[in-house]
Every structure is written in C-alpha cells, then in structure tokens.
C-alpha cells in the first residue's frame, strides 16, 4: 500500500499511475469475488476548458480519484481490477473518453472483461463534472455510465462527487447482467 501511495505522490505519468492503481487494488482485502468482472481501470483524465489550464492540484486530485475508484470497485465485489501496466504507454496523450473503442480494445489486450474510464470536465474553479463509463471489452457496449456535477474545486468536492457517482450510478446496478 505504501509503495502505491509513493508512486502516486511521485507522479510518473499514465504508466506510473496505472501501476499504482494495480498495487492499490492488491491491498484491498477481499478484492477477488466469485462472479466479479475482470476490469481494466484506466487513470482519470482531465478536460480543461477554462482559461487557467491544468494545475498541479488538478493532477493530484486525479491521482486521488484513481485510488478512490480502484478501491471502491474492488470493495464492491462486482469488479476485480487487472494490471494495465502493459498498455499504459498507449494511454499517454490519448483521451479514452474521446475514443469509445480504445478502452475496450486496451481492456481486451490485458484480459479484462470490461473497461472503466473516467474524466473530469473543468470549465472553471466552480463548475466541474466527473464522468465514468464502464464498457464491455468484447463489444464496446456501454454497461454503466454516469456524470455528476460538482461545485467547488476542492479535494473534498472531487471525492464526494466520485463517491456519489459510484453509489448512485455505477455500483447500484447489476453490470454483469447488462453484458
């Protein structure tokens, strides 16, 4: 767990964050559940449309969302995240949210049944949204998706936003039956 946290703090781009996500997953007790879907959980992205640009605090918050997402998916018993380090280099500079077929393709390459990707749209320091999509790796079909608007550019607002999205849109349905 400490090794994963250290990797998050030191950055390392998409490849480092992908490896750190996997290490965090291994630290979650009971992560492997019968009937759970193998999930390629990709690092969060940011779409900054405001005048300020992506700030260091934004990058740190993305890393926190990565950890929160991986832990919540594992703890739910519905997903078993897989190691995506082998495809992490292909993530650099590519927005999965702009390429619906890319996530499933990369998920298949690492033996996952579903791809999970999220992104934050930041219009300003007061207007943001957190988005998450779960796709069937074989077909690309959207199994679960959701978006939550948050007000305020704080660590707590980002955490609460993702927690709400997971609880009310992603983890409250039977994703396996949607396949």
C-alpha positions, 0 to 999 in steps of 0.5 A: 500500500505504501509503495502505491501511495509513493508512486502516486505522490511521485507522479510518473505519468499514465504508466506510473499511475496505472501501476499504482492503481494495480498495487492499490487494488492488491491491498484491498482485502477481499478484492477477488469475488466469485462472479466479479468482472475482470476490469481494466481501470484506466487513470482519470483524465482531465478536460480543461476548458477554462482559461487557467489550464491544468494545475498541479492540484488538478493532477493530484486530485486525479491521482486521488480519484484513481485510488478512490475508484480502484478501491471502491470497485474492488470493495464492491465485489462486482469488479476485480481490477487487472494490471494495465501496466502493459498498455499504459504507454498507449494511454499517454496523450490519448483521451479514452473518453474521446475514443469509445473503442480504445478502452475496450480494445486496451481492456481486451489486450490485458484480459479484462472483461470490461473497461472503466474510464473516467474524466473530469470536465473543468470549465472553471474553479466552480463548475466541474463534472466527473464522468465514468463509463464502464464498457464491455471489452468484447463489444464496446457496449456501454454497461454503466455510465454516469456524470455528476456535477460538482461545485467547488474545486476542492479535494473534498468536492472531487471525492464526494462527487466520485463517491456519489457517482459510484453509489448512485450510478455505477455500483447500484446496478447489476453490470454483469447482467447488462453484458 
